[in-house]
Amino acid sequence: MTQWNKTTVGCPACFEEGEFRICSFVDAKNDPELKDNIFDRSLFRYTCPECGEEILVSYPCTYFDEDNSFTVALLPEKDSTTAQAKDCTLRIVRSINEFVEKIALMEDGIDDRIIELYKIMLEDQFEEERQGSEILGIYYGGQNPETKALLFYIITGNAENCRAELSFDTYNTIAKQFEESSKSDADCTEINRLWAISALQKGFTDEN
């Protein structure tokens, strides 16, 4: 069952405090419309009642999808003790953007481990082609309806935002290359950039 709570938020503009209704647990099966509120960030958007300032508030929120057998827990603080899942895949993330992306990947049946490995490869390629450009983030954007490839948005520090595509042939190649590394981390709940760097290093070590 979806759970709602209330908390107090301080406005960074006028410094006044206000009450904010937060959703600590989302039951995707019984409340499917809340997924749209997550994807458009409205579930995390606070409007100050005093000055009207709008900000995004990252708070602990767990998304449970019974039909697709996965749970994604947004835990802004470095504490995974409150995130539990029985008989389903569990992922823990630390930001709203990661929360949105992980839900989309799980719902689309895409292995997030392969995606994180690909992102590191894409980072290296991008920085080599565009020296001096700082990558702030790479996020999954669904499937391109024309090419059928997986779409990614590259966010940079100089507003030179780009797109990249991952074909399923390349996806399967990465999956096969790092199959053993992925198996050894089957119980890992935080699949992110740090995990991917470690997996890549482990993969190269195994090859040697």
Buried (B, 14 or more C-beta within 10 A) or exposed (E): EBEEEEEEBEBEEEEEEBEBEBBBBBBBEEEEEBBEBBBEEEBBEBBBEEEEBEBEBBBBBBBBBEEBEBBBBBBBEEEEEEBEBEEEBBBBBBBBBBBBBBBBBBBEEBBBBBBBBBBBBBBEEBEEEBEEBEBEBBBBBEBBEEEEBBBBBBBBEEEEEBEBBBEEEBBEEBBEBBEEBBEEBEEBBBBBBEBBBEBBEBBEEEEE
